[in-house]
Amino acid sequence: MSAPLSAYEEIVGSSVTRQIRQIGEKLRGIRIVHVNSTREGGGVAEILGWMIPLMLELGLDASWEVLRGTPRFFEITKSIHNALQGGIVAVNGKDWKIYHDVNAENLETLRGTLSDADIVVVHDPQPAYLLPLCEGRKGKWIWRAHIDVSRPFRPVWKVLRSIVGKYDASIFSMAEFAQPLPHPQFLVPPSIDPLSEKNRDIDATELEAVRGKFGLDPARPLLVQVSRFDRFKDPVGVIAAYKMVRKVAPVQLVLAGGGATDDPEGKAVFDDVTEAAEGDPDIHVLLLPPDAHTTINALQRLADIVLQKSTREGFGLTVTEGMWKGKPVIGGDVGGIRLQVVNHHTGFLVNTPEGAAHRIRYLLHHRERIRSIGETGREFVRENYLLTRHLRDYLTLILAVLQGDGERIIYM
């Protein structure tokens, strides 16, 4: 359950929550529907988990619908997802037909809800086809892209653009991700909930319980990467970096993550990671259930260094989580990680396993930098990437869309 807005005043200040309430008052009674493709697993589901209750508290008539699909549908949409992030992936006419048909089947159930809404926010490619099919709709529709679409595979983007171009507006996480579209575009980075089970302060007893459960040695430095098992997260590259460091320092590595119902590749990537670990007892590959929030929280707090060595990344909320817990983050020099990791200040950006290993060794030999970089990162998150800023941005852009703001790219 999300905390009430007042609970965040101690963290962000009363002036912030007061401003949010003032904007919310202007939207009281507005009916807004969010649509995505999974209720658990991944950052989108986590964001909607807190955003809907807070919108309801502010007086908006907010709801969350989930697209249902077949395994083949999610294989196709994963291919579309990979193509949007630059992968050369073939999506043929039959695939697009399945994509269309599953959206059409879902619309039969959702038509009444979506047609009558004042605002519909459709998240990522999976449910994007709902809009062209929803004739006679009343309100404004917004497409929210959470992934890095800065250099998409053009044949796939050409088809998807013909779909999302029909929306009234779109939202991207960074200016670099925005694509030429015939409607206003808003730039809204994601955020974390500092009071959620995954990010709340936890006591030493809970930390030690998790340490003991997974057999982690308190006397040796711990490296942790938390993310779903996805090739773009480069968990195999993280293992390569660990092996380089292990030659000079007695470190431990945790690769923790889970799957999501809309990601059929997870099992294959998990198997590849297990194989790359080669039975090393100090590499802990953890396939966690969707509700393992306390475990993830504890692992990130137990870490000396948090890793997110992605090769493509829409934003990277696990980076935000690690920084909020006062940890230096070594992340891939891509996407939204660049917004968060400021070299030598909140962490380090790297492009290769060798680069990651070099930065890990540097931090382990300069322990005072682990503390100072971690403190800087936590304050950076407090100022920029907590849910109160995110909620304020959404409320403001809804006002802009309803009022027909004509700007093409709008920085929130």
N, C-alpha and C positions, 0 to 999 in steps of 0.2 A: 504494500500500500504506500502511495506517495504521502509525504508529510504535507501539512497545510502550509500555505505561503508564509504565514507568520513565523514558522519554524526556521526560516532561512535568514531572518533579520539579523541574528547574532553573527552570521557569516558574512553577509553582503551589506548590511546596514538597512535601517528603516526607510531611508529615502528611496532606495531601489524598489522595495516592495510597494511603497506608496505610489510610485510612478506606474508600476504594473497595474495596480488596482484602478488608477485613473484611466489608463488606456482600456482596460477590461470593461469599465463602465460604459464606454462608448459602443461596445460590442455586445452588451447584454442582450440575450435572446437570440443572437445569431446562431443559425444551425450549421455546424461544421462537421464534416465526416472525413476521417483519415482512412486510407485503404493501403494495405501492404500485403505481403505474401506469407508472413509467418508471425505467430504471436509469441514465439520464444526463440532465442538464439540470434546473436548479432546486435549491433548498435541501434538499428532502426526500431526493433521491438522494445529495447530498453528505453529509448527516448519517448516512444508513444506511451509506455507504461506510466511515466510520470506526467507527461504533457496533458493527457486526457483528463485526469483528476483535477489538475490545477486549472484547466480551462473551465471545467464544470464549477469549481469553486468561485471563479470570477463571474459566473452567470451566463456563460456561453452554453448552448445546447450541443455538446461535443460527444462524438462517438467514434469507434474504431472498428472497421470491418476488415476481414482477412480473406484474400482470394484463395480459393481451393483449386488444386490442380492434380493431374496425374503425374506419376514419376517421369514419363516422357516429356510432359510439359516443362517440368523443372529442369530436366536435362537441356532442353532447348533454351530456356531463359538463362541458365548458367552459361551456355555458349554465347548468348547475346551479351550478358554481363561481361564475359571475358573479352569479347570483341570490342565493347565500348571502352575497355581499359587497354586496347591496343593489340590484343591477340588476333592472329590471322585465323579466323574460325569460319567455316562454311555453314551458313544457315540457308537451307534451300526453300523452295516454294512450298513443299509439303510441311516443313517445319513452321513456316509462317502461318500456314492454314491451321495447324494444331494450336498455335499461339492465339490466333483469332477465335477459334471455336471454344477454347477453355474460357476466355474472357467473356464470350457471348453466353455461355452456360451460367457463369457467375452473375452476369447482369440480370438474368431471369429472377434470381433471388434478391439482388440488391437494387433493382430498378427504382422501386418506390423510395427507398432511403436516399439514393443518389440524386434522383430527379428533383426532389423537393428541397435539397440542401442549398443553403446560401453559398457555402464554400465547400469544395471537395478537394482534398490534398491527396494525390496519388503518388506513392513512394516507389521510385525505381521502375525498371522496365516491365516487371511481371504483370502488373495490372494496368499498364498504360493504355491498352486498347479499349478499355471501358468507355473512354470519352467518345470516340467516333461512333460507338454503338448506341450510346445513350441519347437518343433523339428526344427533343422536347424538354431538355433539362432546364431548370430554373436559374441556377446560380452560376458562379464563377468556378472554374476548375484550374488547379495549379499542379504542375508536375514537379516533384521533388527528386532530384538526382543526388544520391548519396555517394556515388562512386566517381573515380577520376575519368572523365570523358574528354580530356584535353587532346588526346591523339587517338581517336577511335578508328577502328578498321572501317574504312569508308563504305564498302558495300552494305554492311549491317547498319551503320549509322544512317545511311540514306533512307532506308526503309523506316527505321524508328523515327527519324526526323519528320517524315511525312505524317506520323501519328502524333508525336508530342508537339509538333508545330501548331496543331489545332487547339492547344490549351490556351487559356487566357493569360497565363504567366508561368514562369518556371523558377526554381530555386536551386542554386548550386552552392557548394561549400567554399569555393574560392573563385576569384576572377579568372584564373588560368583554366578553370574547367568550363566556363561559359562558352556555349556554341552559338553561332548566328541562328537566331530564331525570330519569328515575326511577332514577338510579344515582349512585354517587360520581363526582365530577369532580376532576381533578387539574390544577394550573396549573404548566406547565413551559415556560419560554421556550426557544427554540432556542439554538444556539451555533455557534462555529467551531472548526476544528482549527488551532491556531497553527503546527503543523509541516507542514501540507499544502503541496502545490505552490503553492496559491493564496495562502498566508499566510506561508510561510517567509521568512526574510531572504534577500535576493538582492543580488548585488554590482553595482558600478557598470557593469561590462561588459555584464551582462544588461540593465540599465536602458537603457543607450545603444543597445543593439541594437534594443530595442522602439521607442525614440524615433525612431531612424533609419528603421525599417521603415515607420512610419506618417507620416513627414515632420513630426514635431512640433518646433516652434521652442523651443529651450531658453531663449530670451531673453524669452518672453511667458508670462504666467500660463496655467495649464491647468486647465480644469474637466472633471471626469469623472463620468459616471453609467454604472454597470454594472448591467444587469438584462435579463431576457428582454424581447423586444418585445411588451409587453402594454399595453393602453390604461390600465389602472389604475396603471401606472408613470409615466404622463404624459410620455413623451419629447417630444411636440410642445410641451407647456408648458415643458419645459427649454429647447428651442430659442427659444421666445418670450422667456424670461428672458435667455438669452445675447445675443439681439439688442438688448435694452435696455441691457445692460452694455456691449456692443460700441460703443455710441455715445459712451462716456466712457473706455473702457479697451481696449487691444488684446489681448483674450483669445482663447483657443482652446477648443474644446469637443470632447470625445469622448463619443459615445453607443455603448457597446459591449455586445453581448449576443448571445444565440443563441436557438434554439428548443428545444423539447422534444417528444417523440413524443406526449405527451398534451395539447398545446396547438396546435390547428389555426388559431388566429387570428394567429399570429406573423407570417406572410408579409404579410398585409394591413396590420398595424401597421407593419412595416418599410417597406413602400411609402409609407405616409402620412408617416413620418419623413423618408424620402428626399425626398419632395416638399416638405415643410416646410423642409428645409435649403436649397432653392433654389440648389443648386450652389455654395454658399459653401465656398471651399477650406479655411476654418478650422473647419468643422464636419465631423468625421470620424465617419461612421456605419459601425460595424464589425459585420458579422455573423460571429461567431466560432464555431468548432467546439466541441463539448462538452468537449474536452480542452485548451482554450487557457488552462489555469490559470496558467502562467507569464506569459503575455501580460497577463492580467487583473491579476495581482499587480503587474507592472511598471507598468501604466497607473495603478493606484491609488497607487503610490508616487511616480510622476512628477507626479501631480496636486497642485496647490496647494489645491484645494477639491474635496471629493467631494460629489456631489448624489444624492439619492434622493427626487425630488419626487412621491411616490406620492399618489394620491387615495384608495386603499384599500390596506391592507398587513397581512398576517398578522403578520409580524415585521420582515422586511427584513434578511437576513444581509449584504447588501452594505453596509449602514450599519455593522454590526459590523466587517466587513473593513476599511472605510475608517478607522474609529476605531482599530483595532488597528495600522494603519500610521501612526498619528500625524497623521491629517488631520482638520481640522474638517469636520463634515458638515452640510449644509443639507438637511433632509428635510421631507416632507409631515407635517402635524400630524394624523397618523392612526395607528391600530393600534399595532403593536409599535415603530414608530419613536419613539413617545412614551416608551417605556420606556428608550430608549437616548440620545436627543438631549435633553439638559438645556440649555434656552436660556441662552446666554452662557457655558456651562461646557464642554459637549462639542460644541456646534454651535448651530444655530438651527432652529426649527420654523416652517414657512411654509404658507400656504394658497393662494397665487396666484403666477403668474409674476412679478408686480410685487414681491411680498414676497421671492421668491427673488433677484430682481435687486438689490433693496435690500441684502440681507444679503451678497451677493457683493461689491457695491461697498464695503460697510463693511469687510469683511475685506481687500480689496485695498488699502484706504487705511490699514489698521492691521495691517501685516505681523507685528508682534510678537504679535498675537492669534492669527494662524494657528498659530504655534508653541505658544503656551501652551494654547490650546484643544485642539490635537492631542495634547499630552502628557497632559492631563487625560482625554481620551477613551480613550487607550490603557490607562491604569490602570483606568478604569471597566470596560473589557472584561476585563482580567485578573481583576478581582474578581468579575465577574458572568456573563460570556458565553463562557467557554471550555468545551471539550468535557468536561473533568473534572467540572465542576458538573453538566452535562447528564446525563452517564453516572450520576453518583451519584443524581440525581433519578429516573432511570428504574429503577435497581435498587431504590430505596426504595419507589417506587410499586408495583413488581411484588410486593414483600413485602406491602405493604398489601392489594393485590387478592387475593393468595393466602390471606391471613389473614382476608379478609372485613371490612375496615375499613368501618364504617357511616357515616362522615362523608359529607356531601353535597359540599362543596367543600374540597379539601385543598391548601394552599399548600406547595409543595416547597421 
